[in-house]
Amino acid sequence: MMKEQIVSVRAEALEEIVNAQDMKQLENARVHILGKKGELTRLQQGMRDVPREEKPAVGALLNEVRAAVNAALDQRLVELQQAADEQSVAGVDITLPGETLPSGGLHPISLVREEAVRILRRMGFALADGPEIEDEWHCFDALNTPEDHPARNERDTFYFDSGKLLRTQTSTVQARVMEQQAPPVRIICPGSAFRRDAIDATHLSAFNQIEGLYVDKEVGVGDLKGTLEYFLKALFGEETPVRFRPHFFPFTEPSFEIDVQLQATGQAPRWIEIAGCGMVNPAVFENIDEKTGKNLYSGCTGFAFGIGLERLAMIRWGIRDIRLLIENDVRFLAQFS
Ligand code: DAH
C-alpha cells in the first residue's frame, strides 16, 4: 500500500518538475514535493505506521525517490537557466565587436615637447624654469637688448600697467639661471612666449619654445652646430635637410637662424625657420656678473638656442598651417592619439 503510494508520488513529482516552465513554477514544485507539507514529506511521516519488517525496504525506496526528485530539480534548473540565457541574447550577434569608447591622447605640441626634451636630456641638459610674467630686465636688459630695440616696442609686446610683461621669449630663463648658479651651465627650458604678432600660417601670438644654454670654458661654434644638428636629426631623421643662416640677436655673437625643410602633402618642400641660436655675447656675461656682484662668468664661453615648438611639430608631421595646432578640431587632433 505504502509502496504504491510512493511510486505514484514519484511519477507525479517528476512530471511536475519536468513541466515547470520557469523558475517560479519550479520553486512551487519543490515546495509541493519536498516542503514541510509536501507530498514526499508526508509519506516520510507515514513511516511510523509501516510494519517493522517492511521498514527497511520502504525507507530505502523513499530515499531513492528523494534522490531522484533532487536530481530532477537540479537538472530542470540548469535547463531553465540555459533557456533564459539564450532568450536574453536571442537575435544578438555576440561575435560582433563591442562598442569602443574613444580614448584621449596628447596634443601634438605636448608630444613633440616630450620627444625634444628627452633627446636634449640624454645629451646632458637639465630642465630649468622661469615665469611667464616677466620684468624687463630678464627679458631685455640682461640679454643686451637696449631700450630702443624694436622688440621692446609697445606694438610688439604685451605690457602690464605694473611695467611687467608677458615674456616675448624663453631666453629670460638664461638670465635667471645664470643669476642663480655658477658655470658650467647646461639647461633647457620648454615654455610659452607671447608677442603682438599677426597670426598667419607660421605665426601665433601665444606660442611655445625650448630655450637652451650651454656655458663652460672654451665652448665653440662647432659645439653649437654639432649639438643642434644632432638634436634635429634625432628628432626628424638622419636625412632631414638642415641649414644655418647668419642672423642677428643682441644676446649672441655670432648668431644664426636654423631652417629645416617642411614637407607637407600637396605642397612643394619649403624651408621654415625653427630656431635662433648663437654664441653667448660677452656683454650678457658682464650684465649677470654686474647684477650678482660675483665674478663668475668672465672668461666663460657658451652657446644658446631658442627653438619654436609649433614649428617642430609642423615639420615632424608635415602640418602645413600652424593654426591647425590651436583650433582644437578633433578630426585633426585624433590623428595623433
Ligand atoms: N629668443 C629668440 C627668439 O625668440 C630665439 C633665440 C635666438 C634664442 C638666439 C637664443 C639664442 O637662446 O641664442 O626669437
Residues whose N, C-alpha, C, O or C-beta is under 5 A from the ligand:
A	BS01	DAH	T168 Q169 S171 G212 F249 T252 G276 C277 G278 A304 F305 G306
